[in-house]
Amino acid sequence: MLAVAAPSTLTPLRVANLAKTYGGGRGVSDVSFSVARGSITGFIGVNGAGKSTTLKAIVGLIAPDSGNIELFGQPASFAARSRLGFLPEERGLAPRERASDAIAFHAQLKGMSRESAYRRADALLERIGLSGRARARIGELSKGNAQRVQILCAIAHDPALLILDEPFSGLDPIAQAEVQSLFSEFRSQGGAILFSTHSMVVAERLCDHVVIISDGRTAFEGAVAEATTHAPYGVYVTINDDAALLEIVQALGGEAQPFPSKMSDALRWRVLLPRTVPVPALMRALAERELAVHGFEPIQADLEGAFWTLAGQRAAA
């Protein structure tokens, strides 16, 4: 079983109005959110939205220009950050380092004795099925196994909060499932996790809370179920007669947005409908006009659809 630092009723992380601008103008300008104890929070945004900047500010790798970061109810400090586990986007294990040595080293950096650190390393490697590779060098491991060792380095000292930048990068489906199981066990013991990801599927399956940032600002913070309610309602339609489609959609009170490429002579459209209009009503209207429909696919009410709606609203603001 995983061990987690002594439980606390204090909120592990609060970020308020965080801003950091680099010389080229990129960074973040107004990021605010919190991470509750015993939760897994997905941190989502396109490349350049400010995810890595925010995570680096939380763990103290960069100093923000303004805003506040609280850890366990106190302003962020060296002592508070000792209760964090961090997986950076840039992986940093030396190829000739042995797996157990790497994990034990990170545990010792956080104050664990050498003997306890190696016991912890062996237990973690056994937990994920790599006990037989404890003395293998990092460079000898597959990309997925090296990634798993890097994650074990982040949790070696029994942190209370994990900050992970793209933890599933390079993992095959089996390795992803193992890491997800590890995270679920960590959470069940009161630990909190904040991780950035580009995978909406992983976030929707694993998280109970999500933070979406766009253009350096918080676009949404809340439960995954709440986020999915922002997904667009409508249908993807591929059709030859664009004018007829636009006429029908307008009559139903909706709007149609074309995709830039055609499938032969047919153009694919994203049709957004009022929620009071059932999707079959559009199909009936198309059939009544005897139009040739090459594709008709309802838009799924999922996190990916919600992301583009919420991020787009922020970018347009």
Residue, then its C-alpha position, 0 to 999 in steps of 0.5 A: m500500500l502507498a503511504v501518504a503524509a499525515p492527513s490535514t483538513l487544510t486545503p492542500l493548494r490554493v492559487a489566486n490571481l497568479a501572473k507570470t510574464y516572460g520576455g516573449g510575452r507568454g505566461v499566465s495573467d490570471v490563474s485561480f483555482s484550488v485542489a481539495r484533499g483526497s481529489i484528483t484534479g485535471f489541469i487542461g489547456v492547449n500548448g502555450a496556455g500556461k499549464s507548465t508555468t503555473l505548475k512550476a510556480i507552485v513548486g517554486l521553480i519560478a517566481p510569479d510576478s503577482g498573485n498568491i499560492e497557498l499550500f496546506g493553508q499557509p503561504a507557499s514556503f520551502a517547508a510546505r513544498s517538502r510535502l509536494g511530489f513533482l513530476p516535471e514536463e522535462r524528464g531528468l533521470a540520468p540514463r546510467e542511474r539504476a532504478s532503485d537508486a533514483i527513487a531512493f535518492h529522491a526520497q533522501l532529498k526530502g529527508m528520508s534515511r538511506e535505509s528507509a529510502y531503499r525500502r521505499a524504493d523496493a516497495l514501490l517497484e514491487r507495487i508496479g511490477l518492476s521489482g525485477r528491474a530494480r538494478a536496471r539502468i534507466g537507459e536500459l528500460s523502455k520509455g514507459n518503464a522509465q516514465r513509471v520510475q520517474i513517477l515513483c521518484a515523485i511519490a517516494h517521500d510520501p507527499a501529501l500533494l502530487i503536482l504532475d506535468e503530463p504523467f501519462s506521456g509515453l505510457d502504453p494502455i497497460a502502463q496507464a492503467e497501472v499508474q491510474s490505479l496508483f493514483s486512485e490508491f494515493r487519493s483514497q488515503g487522503g492524498a491530492i493530485l493535480f496533473s496536466t494532460h492533453s488527454m480529455v479521455v484520461a481526465e474524464r475517466l480519472c478526475d473528479h475536478v477539472v481546471i481549464i485554462s485558456d490564454g493564460r487565464t482560468a476559463f473554468e473550475g469545477a466538477v467534471a460532470e459540471a464541465t460536460t454540461h457546457a459541451p455543445y448540443g447538436v450534430y455533425v452533418t456531411i451534406n452536398d446542399d449547403a444552402a438547404l442545410l443552412e435554411i433548415v438550421q436557421a428555421l430550427g433556431g440553430e447555427a451551422q459552422p463549416f469544417p474547412s475540408k470537403m469529403s468529395d463534393a460534400l462539406r462537413w458541418r457542425v450544427l448547433l441546436p437549441r436544447t429544446v430542439p430534439v436531434p431527430a427533428l433535424m434529421r426529419a427536416l433533411a429527409e423531408r427535403e429529400l437531401a443526400v446526407h453522407g454523415f449524421e453524428p450527434i455531438q457527444a456531451d463530453l469533456e472534450g466538447a466542453f473544453w473547446t466551448l469553455a476555452g473558446q469563450r475565454a479566448a474570445a472575451 
